[in-house]
Amino acid sequence: MIRQLGVLVTCVICLVASSAPAAQPKTVRLWEVDAPGATGSEEKDVPTAIVYLPEDQSQATGAIVIYPGGGYGALAMDHEGHQIAKWANELGMAGVIVSYRHRRRGYGHPAPMLDAQRAIRLTRHHGRDWNIDPTRVGVLGFSAGGHLTTTVLTHFDAGNAAAEDPVDRQSCRPDFGIVCYPVVAFGEDFTHRGSQRNLLGDDASDELIESLSNEKQVTAQTPPCFVWHTAEDHVVPAENSLRFYSALVSAGVPSELHVFPLGRHGIGLGADVPGAAQWPELCHQWLLRHKFAR
């Protein structure tokens, strides 16, 4: 009877522990002062990061900095933000959702890029506080957020060691990239014109357009990438991913590409979409092989 009672007590303790709620996400400003180029101090002018930390804090984890899509005119914060951060936590990784500035908030280039780069620096700066390994900080984005992902994968610096702001001393080069049905190429017949217009306006120079047509900016220093798209995507054609992956291969960057036959644009985790529903597990296995996830 005593042994049975001990088992019962142990089971109750296990049940309570397993049902304990995950840590609540916290929202932090990307800059304590006004963001570069801010035109005011309202909520729309203040880019933030929403930080989801995994329950297991026994050792430092990798982190995925997440850029939701929205055509550079909105942010799909649920299925391309919060759901993705929770998925990252299931992998034992931190998820950091970036609420970046965009056209509907009154901002075009370079504000989204500056916000995206700052979020990477901030994640590394808080590595000890958030129990994150600063050598395993990657980025993930969908659609126009995928363009922002390919932007930070090809436009980065090592940080400024002499900067007064300690965050700016951190590198903004991601350690890996997860690129999901992305806008990549500008100035092409398959370009998502709305994203290009919202980011660059109608009168952007040819030089600026080419500099942010990110398949043309890939080098051997571009981090490893996992790329996926669907053939049925008629909003942002898969040609964007094909061009980007081709550039990665040409530069010798370790990468993986999946083009699934079914699925409209904007499917997020792809639940219940035949074929595309496999991408989260395929990506998890890729992260494990590259030792970005435990």
N, C-alpha and C positions, 0 to 999 in steps of 0.2 A: 504493500500500500504506500509506504514511504517512497519507494522507488518510482511508483506510478505517479505520485504527487509531484516528485522532482521533475519527471518528464513533462507533466502537465504545466508546471510553472515555467520550465524552460521553453516549451512551445508558446506559451502566452507571451513570454518576453520576446521571442523571435518574431511573433506576429506583430507586436507593438512596434518593434524596431523596423520591420519591413514596411509597415504602413506609415512610418514617420514622414511628414511632408518634406519635399525637397526645399533647399534654401530658396527664398524668394529672390527674384532678380532685382538688381539695383541699377539705378540710372545715374550716370555721371556726365558732367560736362566734358567735352573734348578739350576746351580751353577754360581756365578759371576766369580769364579776362575775355574781352570780345574776340571772337574768331577773326582771322585775317579777312579783310574785305567786308566785314559785317556792316550793314547799313542801318542798323538799329540794335536794340537790346530786347526786343520782344521774343516770344517763344520760337517764332519762325526763324529768328536770326541766331539761335543758339543750338548748334549741332551737339548731339549727345550720343552716348553709348549705353546700351542696356546689357548688363552683364549677368549671364547665367553661369553659375559655377556648379560642377558636378558634386554629388553627395560625397563621394569618396575623395577625401582630402589627405590621404595617407602619404601621397607622394606627388611631386609636381607633375602637372598634366600639360598636354598640348592645348592649343586654343585655335578656334576658327572665328575669324573676324568676318561678319556677315553683312553683305550689301543687298538689301531688297531691291527688286526692280520697280518699275513704274514710269518708264519712258523719260526719266529726268524731269518729270512733272508731278510725281506723286511717289508714295512708297507703299508697296504691298507688304505691310508689316506683319500680317498673320501667317499666311502660308509660305511666304518667302523670308520670314523673319523669326517670329516666336516659335513656330513649329520646327524650324531648322536649328535654333539654339537648343531646344529640348532634345532633338535628335543628337546633336553634338554631346550633350550631357549623357545620353544613353551610351555613347561610345567612350565615356570617361574623359571627355574633353570639355573645356570651357567654350561657351558660345557668346560672342560679343556682337550684338546687333547695332549697326551704325545708322542713326537717324540723321542723314546728311542733307545739306542744303540742295535745293533744286529750283526749277523755273517757277513753279507755283508759289514758292516762298520768296521769289524775287532774285534768284541766283542762277547764273550759268558758270561756265568754265572761268577760272580754275577752282571755284569753291568746292564742288563735289570731290575733286581730286585731293585738295588740301585736307578736307575732312577725312577722307578715306586713308590717306597717309598718316594723319595724326592719330587715328584710331589704332593703327599698328604700333606706332611709337608708344602710345599710352598703355596698350596691353603689355608691352615689354617693360615699361617703366614700373608697372604695378605687379610685375612677376612675383615678387616675394609676398606682397599683400594678398594676391589672388591665387597663389600657389600654382603659377604657370611657368613652364620652362620657356625662357625667352628664345631658345633655339628651335622651338617647334610652334611658331606662330604663323598660321596660314590664313588665306582669304578665300571666301566663297561668295559668289553673286549670281543672280538670275537676271536675264534679259538686259535692261539698261544697267542694272547692278552687276551683270556679267561684263558689260563694257567697262564699268568702273573697276572691276576685278582685273581685267586684262590691262587696264591703265596702270594700276599700282604694280602689276607684275612686270611691266616694261618701263616704268618711270619711277625710279627710286634712288635713294642716296643712303650713305652710311651714317647719317646724322652729323651734327655739328658739335664736336667735343668741347668747343669753347662757348657754347650757347648758355645764356643766363638761365633759361628755362630748362630744367633737367630732362623734361620729356623730349625736347628737341635734340638732346644728345644721343637719342636712340635711333637705330637704323629703321627705315620704313620699307626695307626689302622684305617681302614675305618669304617664309621658308617653303611654302607650297601654295598651289592655287587649285580651287575646285570651280570649274567654269560651266554654268548651267544655262542651256539655250540662250547664249549670249548675243547681244549686239557686239560686233567687233569692228567691222569695216565701215568706214565713212567714205562718201563720195562714189559709191558703187551703185549699180542698178538693183542690187539686193539689199542695200542699206535700209535700216529702219529710219525713215526720214524724220519722224517725229522726235526720236531721241537725239538725232544730230541737230535738229533745229532748236530743241529745248536747251541743249548743252552749249551750242556754239552760235546760235542766232542764224539769220538768213544771209549775212554778209561776211562770213568767216573767210579768211584768206586760204588759198590753196595750201600754204605751208602749215597752217594750224590744222586744217582738215587731215593732212597727211600725218602730222605728228601724233594725232589721236586716232588714226586708223591703225589699231594696235597690232594687227598681223604684220605690219611693215616695221614694227619696232622691236620684234623679238631678236634676242641675241643669245649667245652661249651662257650669259649670266642670268637669263630668265629662269625663275625657279621651276621645279617639276610641277606638272599640271595633270589633273584629271578633268576631261572635257566630255560633256554629253549634250545631245540634242535629240529632237524627234523629226522624222522625215515629213510628218503631217503638219509641222509648224509653218503656217503661211503668213504669220505676222512678222517673225524674225526667221528667215530661211536658214536651214542647216548649213548653207554655204559659208556663213560666218564662222561656224565651228570648224568646218573643213579647212578653210584658209588658215585659221589660227593654228590648228594642229599641224598642217603641212609646214608652216613656218617653224614650229617647235621641233619637228623632225629634222628639218634642214639645219637648224642650229645645234642639233645634238642634245636637246633638252629631254630628259626622261619623262615621257608622257603617255597617257592612255586616252583613247577616244572611243565613245559608244554613240552610235546613231540608231535609235530605236524606230521601228516603222510606224508605230501608232502614238498618238498623243497630240492634242492641241497645244498652243502656246500657253504658258503660265500654269503648268500642272504641279509645281512645287515638288513635294516628295513623290508624286506620281502614284499615289495609292489607287489601286484598282485599274490602272492603265496597263494592259498586257505588255510585257517587255520593259517598258519604262519604269515600272514598279520595282525593278531589280537594281536601279542605279544606287540607292542608298547603301545596299549591302556590297555591291561591286566597289563603291567608293571606300567603304569601311575596309575591305580587304586590301585595297591599294594603299590606304593610310597605314595599315599594319605592316605591309611589305616594306614600306619606306621608313618605318619606325616613327611616324608622326603621331600615331595612336598606340596605346598599350594593348 
